[in-house]
Amino acid sequence: MQYKSVLSIAGSDSGGGAGIQADIKTISACCCYSSSAITAITAQNTLGVIDIHAIPQASLEKQIRAVLDDIGADAIKIGMLHSPESIETVANCLETYPIQNIVLDPVMVATSGDKLLVDEAIDLLKKHLFPKVRIITPNLPEAEILLGRKIKGQSEFRAIAQELAEKFRVSVLLKAGHLKGDDLIDVLYDFEKAESLDLKSKRIDSKNTHGTGCSLSSALASFLAKGHSLAESAQLAKDFITESIKAGADYKIGKGNGPVHHFYQFWK
């Protein structure tokens, strides 16, 4: 017997709600085996990020190669890449391993709206990593950065997802969480099949949404690792994060934005 395995390449969140910690919880909840390569260590909690310490590039490379040389991966999720150097390190490592199911969550913008990557790093992301991944999962601010213009609203989402996919030759799951209104419609554009899929849900009244982007992309990677199609994986990942937010809405951890309930299916 063998596990389906997912490698998460991302930053560590000491508060446990996002980053590597959220990835490990999500991958485990989706019934896959989780391994990790840490790009940066953050000191953070439910109120925000206090400090970021970048992992040396040699150590990051050794983490990735140690996992892939021995355990391997049916899918890889890439999250926070703290610097231009870490983007180049990850891209160079992936040259060696023919893994198809690579999900990139292009973490560029903080909840506050501040850019987390300088323009040089964004250019490297587009040039060196996008060609190696199967699907990217930008939110609204990240999509605007990638396109270099503002997005008016939900009515543009289908066209924007397709435009991003065709521009970068990669499938796109465009997330609608930053839009106003009760109806949230994420859009998948499957570049491999040239097809769009609307992923609908209702907005859930909860302050516990820390790490939703990390968790969604990790769930997507997990379902791809298990052999589902892009469309099936996107729908299953959307269902997982929706139920995780709903189940965690009434819990209180910390003084700020708490995490989702990753293990809602198991904790009764």
Order of alpha helices (4+ residues) and beta strands (2+ residues): beta-alpha-beta-beta-alpha-beta-alpha-beta-alpha-beta-alpha-alpha-beta-beta-beta-alpha-alpha
